[in-house]
Amino acid sequence: MMRFTEAEKAHWMKEAIKEARKAELLGEVPIGAVIVHENKVIGRGHNLRETSRDATTHAEMIAIQAANHHLKNWRLEGCQLFVTLEPCAMCSGAIVLSRIEEVYYGPKDLKGGTAGTLMNLLEDDRLNHQAYVEPGVMEEECRELLVSFFKELRRKKKEAKLKQTCTCQVNHTPSD
């Protein structure tokens, strides 16, 4: 196991944040992930569910596929995952199956997190593989990405609804 210093964890999480910002530019929920092996990034991913219309294109899944391709192996032993939000059940399953050794994430996902919040698939000793899990890495920075994204999304929806209401009122002709 590698175990990073605080400065190293911040360095790698900043790389994951760069990926999250790519998702945000596409109008996707800003979640990003990187996989590190021997102190270099071998897999990157950002959320693409809306763009791809594919429920499996989470940041972690894309990063895992890229790392598998890089190593030419489905096993990601000796690898660490940095992700800007706690992994969901699908991603936690893929993390276990790919043998990632360490997972570092920003804030907890209160509605879908399975790396300690709703359950902890990654450290469940009933499974054939477990990963070291560390939550709260650059938690505030990662949370702010999500908070500002959803705040802006709600603002845009409210604005569109208001615009639609105004258009209807202007086009409405009272009947005699």
C-alpha positions in Angstrom: 0.0 0.0 0.0 1.2 3.5 -1.0 -0.5 5.9 1.5 0.1 9.5 0.6 1.1 12.6 2.4 -1.4 15.4 2.7 0.4 17.3 0.0 0.3 14.3 -2.3 -3.4 13.6 -1.7 -4.1 17.3 -2.5 -2.0 17.1 -5.7 -3.9 14.0 -7.0 -7.3 15.3 -6.0 -6.6 18.5 -7.9 -6.2 16.3 -10.9 -9.6 14.7 -10.2 -11.0 18.2 -9.9 -9.7 19.1 -13.3 -11.7 16.2 -14.7 -14.8 17.3 -12.8 -14.5 20.7 -14.4 -14.4 19.0 -17.9 -17.7 17.4 -17.0 -19.2 20.7 -15.8 -18.2 22.4 -19.2 -20.4 19.7 -20.9 -23.3 20.4 -18.6 -22.6 17.2 -16.7 -22.6 16.8 -12.9 -19.0 17.8 -12.1 -17.5 14.5 -10.8 -14.0 13.6 -11.8 -11.6 10.7 -11.1 -8.0 9.8 -11.6 -6.2 6.5 -11.1 -2.6 6.7 -9.9 0.0 4.0 -10.4 3.6 4.4 -9.3 3.1 8.1 -8.8 1.6 8.9 -12.2 -1.9 9.2 -13.5 -2.7 6.2 -15.7 -6.5 6.7 -16.0 -8.7 9.8 -16.0 -12.5 10.1 -16.2 -15.3 12.6 -15.7 -19.0 12.1 -15.6 -20.6 11.6 -19.1 -24.0 10.2 -18.4 -26.0 13.0 -20.1 -23.6 13.3 -23.0 -23.4 9.5 -23.7 -26.9 8.7 -22.6 -25.3 5.8 -20.7 -25.9 5.2 -17.0 -22.5 3.5 -16.7 -20.4 6.4 -17.7 -19.5 7.6 -14.3 -16.1 9.2 -13.8 -14.7 6.2 -11.9 -15.8 3.7 -14.5 -14.2 5.7 -17.3 -11.0 6.1 -15.3 -10.9 2.3 -14.5 -11.3 1.5 -18.2 -8.5 3.9 -19.1 -6.2 2.4 -16.5 -7.0 -1.1 -17.6 -6.1 -0.1 -21.1 -2.9 1.6 -20.0 -1.7 -1.5 -17.9 -3.1 -4.0 -20.4 -4.7 -5.7 -17.5 -8.1 -5.9 -15.8 -6.3 -6.0 -12.4 -5.3 -2.6 -11.0 -3.3 -3.8 -8.1 -0.9 -1.2 -6.7 -3.3 1.6 -7.9 -5.0 4.4 -6.1 -8.2 6.1 -7.1 -8.9 9.8 -6.4 -12.5 10.9 -6.9 -14.4 14.1 -6.1 -17.4 12.3 -4.6 -18.0 9.1 -2.7 -18.4 6.2 -5.2 -21.9 4.7 -5.8 -22.7 0.9 -5.7 -21.8 0.4 -9.4 -18.5 2.2 -9.1 -17.6 0.5 -5.7 -18.3 -2.9 -7.3 -16.0 -2.0 -10.2 -13.3 -0.8 -7.8 -13.5 -4.1 -5.9 -13.5 -6.2 -9.1 -10.5 -4.3 -10.5 -8.5 -4.7 -7.3 -7.8 -1.0 -6.7 -5.9 -0.8 -3.4 -6.7 2.6 -2.1 -9.7 5.0 -2.6 -9.5 8.7 -1.7 -12.6 10.9 -2.1 -14.0 14.3 -1.3 -17.4 14.6 0.3 -19.8 11.8 1.3 -22.7 11.1 -1.0 -25.6 10.9 1.4 -28.0 9.5 -1.2 -25.8 7.0 -3.0 -22.4 6.6 -1.3 -21.2 3.0 -0.8 -17.7 3.7 0.5 -18.8 4.4 4.1 -22.1 6.3 4.0 -25.0 4.0 3.1 -22.8 1.0 3.3 -19.1 0.2 2.8 -18.6 -2.2 -0.1 -14.9 -1.3 -0.4 -13.9 -2.5 3.1 -16.4 -5.4 3.4 -14.3 -8.5 4.3 -17.0 -10.8 2.9 -15.8 -9.9 -0.6 -12.7 -11.2 -2.2 -10.9 -7.9 -2.2 -11.0 -4.8 0.0 -9.6 -1.3 -0.5 -8.3 1.2 2.0 -10.8 4.1 2.0 -10.1 7.7 3.0 -13.0 10.2 2.8 -12.7 14.0 3.1 -9.8 14.7 0.8 -10.2 18.4 -0.3 -13.8 18.0 0.8 -14.8 21.6 0.7 -13.4 22.2 -2.8 -15.1 19.1 -4.2 -18.4 19.9 -2.4 -18.3 23.5 -3.8 -18.1 22.2 -7.4 -21.4 20.3 -6.8 -23.2 23.0 -4.8 -22.5 25.7 -7.4 -23.4 23.4 -10.3 -26.8 22.5 -8.8 -27.4 26.1 -7.7 -26.9 27.2 -11.3 -29.0 24.4 -12.6 -31.9 25.4 -10.4 -31.5 29.1 -11.4 -31.6 28.1 -15.1 -34.7 26.0 -14.6 -36.5 28.7 -12.7 -35.5 31.3 -15.4 -36.8 29.0 -18.1 -40.1 28.4 -16.2 -40.5 32.1 -15.7 -39.8 32.8 -19.4 -42.4 30.1 -20.4 -45.0 31.6 -18.1 -44.3 35.1 -19.4 -44.6 33.9 -23.0 -47.9 32.2 -22.3 -49.3 35.3 -20.7 -48.2 37.6 -23.6 -49.6 35.1 -26.2 -52.9 34.6 -24.4 -55.9 36.3 -25.9 -58.9 36.6 -23.7 -62.0 35.1 -25.2 -65.2 37.2 -25.6 
